[in-house]
């Protein structure tokens, strides 16, 4: 396979479009789930909330305005082909410039500060984005991106369970996280779960899990069943749409796993609001 050259400007324009589109146009998997939730919701208030969410998404699409005022922090999972060479700049700089242009040209709220503790000064362009890059075989660049609002991000957690906790310990931690979150992450929510790896790998898996279409299942039947079981248990909590009561607290639970150490069983939960903004593309 020959080396393929890609100009940095292509990366920038692609990333810009990704983030503008995900803020304006909700994914079909999420929209379908919200419509199904509206049909099954028995709470009049919950049904009304779901109807308003669906209408909000319609307006956002027609007028190309953000679905939510919190347009999130940019996160990208990149599969970078080892036969691709970037010309006219670096990949990192091209991605950051794409995010910068999306948030400035798209009139998206800028929410990133320069320092987490002392100098909390807005960067005014929503950069830097967080980029996870994997080098893979091939001449393509695949980008899976999301913009994570912090109303839901603040409700996320990671715990270093030991193997003795077993499956019941895993379920208890996940359900406890959602119960603690309550109405704060703008339900109905998508719950991303990462199990395995190390402390930071579990968290990354959980974040990536929130970007997986909720109409898909984990390929391992055991985890697919666990996804369904957790979704059922979460919806029994009764928080409902917007936390105002009802049957639909969550519209999806996605689990991703990774091999881990014999002495550990890291579990991370990353909660996402009903918009669950994400897009993917290939260059």
LOROFI-470029 format. One record per residue (C-alpha): residue number from 0; x, y, z; residue in one letter. Coordinates in steps of 0.25 Angstrom, whole numbers, plus 2048, in hexadecimal, padded with zeros to 3 digits. Layout:
REM residues N
- NUM:X:Y:Z:A;
...
This chain:
REM residues 283
- 0:800:800:800:X;
- 1:806:80E:7FC:X;
- 2:807:819:805:X;
- 3:7FB:823:804:X;
- 4:7FC:832:806:X;
- 5:7F1:83A:80C:X;
- 6:7F2:849:80E:X;
- 7:7F0:84F:81C:X;
- 8:7E5:858:817:X;
- 9:7DD:84B:814:X;
- 10:7DE:847:822:X;
- 11:7DA:855:827:X;
- 12:7CE:856:81E:X;
- 13:7CA:848:822:X;
- 14:7CB:84A:831:X;
- 15:7C4:857:82F:X;
- 16:7B8:851:828:X;
- 17:7B7:846:832:X;
- 18:7B6:84F:83E:X;
- 19:7AC:858:838:X;
- 20:7A3:84D:833:X;
- 21:7A3:845:840:X;
- 22:79E:852:847:X;
- 23:793:855:83D:X;
- 24:78F:847:839:X;
- 25:78B:83C:843:X;
- 26:78F:82E:83F:X;
- 27:784:825:83A:X;
- 28:786:81A:844:X;
- 29:783:825:84F:X;
- 30:778:82B:848:X;
- 31:771:81D:846:X;
- 32:773:81A:855:X;
- 33:76D:827:859:X;
- 34:761:824:851:X;
- 35:75F:816:856:X;
- 36:761:81C:864:X;
- 37:756:826:861:X;
- 38:74C:81A:85D:X;
- 39:74F:812:86A:X;
- 40:750:81D:874:X;
- 41:744:81C:87E:X;
- 42:747:829:885:X;
- 43:740:835:87F:X;
- 44:74B:83E:883:X;
- 45:755:835:87D:X;
- 46:74E:833:870:X;
- 47:74D:842:86F:X;
- 48:75C:844:872:X;
- 49:760:839:867:X;
- 50:756:840:85D:X;
- 51:75E:84D:860:X;
- 52:76B:847:85E:X;
- 53:767:841:851:X;
- 54:762:84F:84C:X;
- 55:76F:855:851:X;
- 56:777:84C:848:X;
- 57:76E:84F:83C:X;
- 58:770:85E:83E:X;
- 59:77F:85C:840:X;
- 60:780:854:833:X;
- 61:777:85E:82B:X;
- 62:77E:86B:830:X;
- 63:78C:865:832:X;
- 64:78D:869:840:X;
- 65:793:862:84C:X;
- 66:78A:857:852:X;
- 67:78F:85B:860:X;
- 68:796:868:865:X;
- 69:7A1:85F:86B:X;
- 70:7A8:85C:85E:X;
- 71:7B2:853:866:X;
- 72:7C1:850:866:X;
- 73:7C6:84A:859:X;
- 74:7CB:83C:85A:X;
- 75:7D0:834:84E:X;
- 76:7D4:825:84D:X;
- 77:7DC:824:840:X;
- 78:7E1:817:839:X;
- 79:7ED:81C:831:X;
- 80:7F1:814:825:X;
- 81:800:811:825:X;
- 82:801:814:816:X;
- 83:7FC:822:818:X;
- 84:805:82E:817:X;
- 85:7FF:83C:81B:X;
- 86:804:848:812:X;
- 87:804:857:815:X;
- 88:804:855:824:X;
- 89:802:84B:82F:X;
- 90:7F6:842:832:X;
- 91:7F5:848:840:X;
- 92:7F5:856:83C:X;
- 93:7EB:853:831:X;
- 94:7E1:84D:83A:X;
- 95:7E2:858:844:X;
- 96:7E0:862:839:X;
- 97:7D4:85B:835:X;
- 98:7CE:85B:843:X;
- 99:7D2:86A:844:X;
- 100:7CB:86D:837:X;
- 101:7BE:865:83A:X;
- 102:7BC:86C:848:X;
- 103:7BF:87A:842:X;
- 104:7B9:879:834:X;
- 105:7AD:871:839:X;
- 106:7AA:87A:845:X;
- 107:7AB:86F:84F:X;
- 108:7AE:872:85E:X;
- 109:7BC:872:862:X;
- 110:7BE:86B:86F:X;
- 111:7CC:867:871:X;
- 112:7D5:86E:87B:X;
- 113:7E4:86F:87B:X;
- 114:7E7:869:888:X;
- 115:7DE:860:890:X;
- 116:7E1:866:89E:X;
- 117:7E8:873:89F:X;
- 118:7E6:87B:891:X;
- 119:7D9:877:88D:X;
- 120:7D9:880:881:X;
- 121:7D1:87D:874:X;
- 122:7D9:879:868:X;
- 123:7CE:880:860:X;
- 124:7CF:875:855:X;
- 125:7CB:868:85D:X;
- 126:7D9:862:85A:X;
- 127:7E1:85A:85E:X;
- 128:7D9:84E:859:X;
- 129:7DC:841:860:X;
- 130:7E2:837:855:X;
- 131:7E4:828:857:X;
- 132:7EC:822:84B:X;
- 133:7EE:814:847:X;
- 134:7F7:810:83C:X;
- 135:7F1:806:833:X;
- 136:7F4:7FF:826:X;
- 137:7F0:806:819:X;
- 138:7EF:813:812:X;
- 139:7E2:819:819:X;
- 140:7E0:822:825:X;
- 141:7D3:81E:82C:X;
- 142:7CE:829:836:X;
- 143:7C3:826:841:X;
- 144:7C0:833:848:X;
- 145:7B7:838:853:X;
- 146:7B5:845:85A:X;
- 147:7B3:842:869:X;
- 148:7AA:84C:872:X;
- 149:7AE:84C:880:X;
- 150:7A0:84B:886:X;
- 151:7A2:83D:884:X;
- 152:7B1:83B:884:X;
- 153:7B1:840:892:X;
- 154:7A8:834:896:X;
- 155:7B2:82A:891:X;
- 156:7BC:821:899:X;
- 157:7C6:816:899:X;
- 158:7C9:80C:8A4:X;
- 159:7D4:801:8A5:X;
- 160:7CC:7F5:8A9:X;
- 161:7D3:7E8:8AC:X;
- 162:7CF:7DB:8A6:X;
- 163:7C8:7D6:8B2:X;
- 164:7BD:7E1:8B0:X;
- 165:7B9:7D9:8A4:X;
- 166:7AD:7DC:89B:X;
- 167:7A5:7E0:8A6:X;
- 168:7AF:7EB:8AB:X;
- 169:7B0:7F0:89C:X;
- 170:7A1:7F2:89B:X;
- 171:7A0:7F8:8A9:X;
- 172:7AA:803:8A6:X;
- 173:7A4:806:898:X;
- 174:796:807:89E:X;
- 175:79B:80F:8AA:X;
- 176:7A1:819:8A1:X;
- 177:794:81B:899:X;
- 178:78C:81C:8A6:X;
- 179:796:827:8AB:X;
- 180:795:82E:89E:X;
- 181:786:82F:89F:X;
- 182:780:83A:897:X;
- 183:78D:842:895:X;
- 184:792:83C:888:X;
- 185:785:840:880:X;
- 186:77E:833:87F:X;
- 187:77B:82B:877:X;
- 188:78A:827:877:X;
- 189:794:81E:870:X;
- 190:79D:817:879:X;
- 191:7AA:813:874:X;
- 192:7B2:808:87C:X;
- 193:7C0:804:87B:X;
- 194:7C5:7F7:882:X;
- 195:7D4:7F3:883:X;
- 196:7E1:7F8:87F:X;
- 197:7E7:802:889:X;
- 198:7E1:80E:890:X;
- 199:7E2:817:884:X;
- 200:7DF:80D:87A:X;
- 201:7D2:809:880:X;
- 202:7CE:818:880:X;
- 203:7D2:819:872:X;
- 204:7C9:80D:86E:X;
- 205:7BD:813:875:X;
- 206:7BE:820:86E:X;
- 207:7C0:818:860:X;
- 208:7B4:810:864:X;
- 209:7AB:81C:865:X;
- 210:7AE:81F:856:X;
- 211:7AA:811:852:X;
- 212:79C:811:84B:X;
- 213:792:80D:855:X;
- 214:78B:804:84B:X;
- 215:797:7FB:84B:X;
- 216:79B:7F0:856:X;
- 217:7A8:7EB:85B:X;
- 218:7AD:7E0:852:X;
- 219:7AF:7D7:85F:X;
- 220:7A1:7D1:862:X;
- 221:7A4:7D2:871:X;
- 222:7A7:7E1:871:X;
- 223:79B:7E3:867:X;
- 224:792:7DD:872:X;
- 225:798:7E5:87D:X;
- 226:795:7F2:875:X;
- 227:787:7EE:874:X;
- 228:786:7EA:883:X;
- 229:78C:7F7:887:X;
- 230:783:7FF:87E:X;
- 231:777:7F9:884:X;
- 232:77C:7FB:892:X;
- 233:77F:80A:890:X;
- 234:772:80C:88A:X;
- 235:76B:806:896:X;
- 236:772:812:89E:X;
- 237:767:81B:89A:X;
- 238:76F:828:897:X;
- 239:768:829:88A:X;
- 240:76A:834:87F:X;
- 241:771:840:884:X;
- 242:770:83A:892:X;
- 243:762:83D:893:X;
- 244:75D:82E:895:X;
- 245:75A:823:88B:X;
- 246:75E:816:885:X;
- 247:769:81C:87C:X;
- 248:775:81F:884:X;
- 249:77F:819:87A:X;
- 250:77E:816:86B:X;
- 251:78B:80E:86A:X;
- 252:796:807:872:X;
- 253:7A2:804:86A:X;
- 254:7AE:7FB:86F:X;
- 255:7BC:7FA:86A:X;
- 256:7C7:7F1:870:X;
- 257:7D6:7EF:870:X;
- 258:7DF:7E4:876:X;
- 259:7E4:7E8:884:X;
- 260:7ED:7E3:88F:X;
- 261:7EB:7D7:897:X;
- 262:7E9:7DF:8A4:X;
- 263:7E0:7EA:89E:X;
- 264:7D2:7ED:898:X;
- 265:7D2:7FC:895:X;
- 266:7C4:801:892:X;
- 267:7C0:80F:88C:X;
- 268:7B3:815:88A:X;
- 269:7B1:821:880:X;
- 270:7A3:827:880:X;
- 271:79E:82F:874:X;
- 272:792:837:872:X;
- 273:787:834:869:X;
- 274:78D:83B:85D:X;
- 275:799:832:85D:X;
- 276:7A0:83A:852:X;
- 277:7AA:832:84A:X;
- 278:7AE:831:83B:X;
- 279:7B8:828:834:X;
- 280:7BF:829:827:X;
- 281:7CA:823:81E:X;
- 282:7D4:82B:816:X;
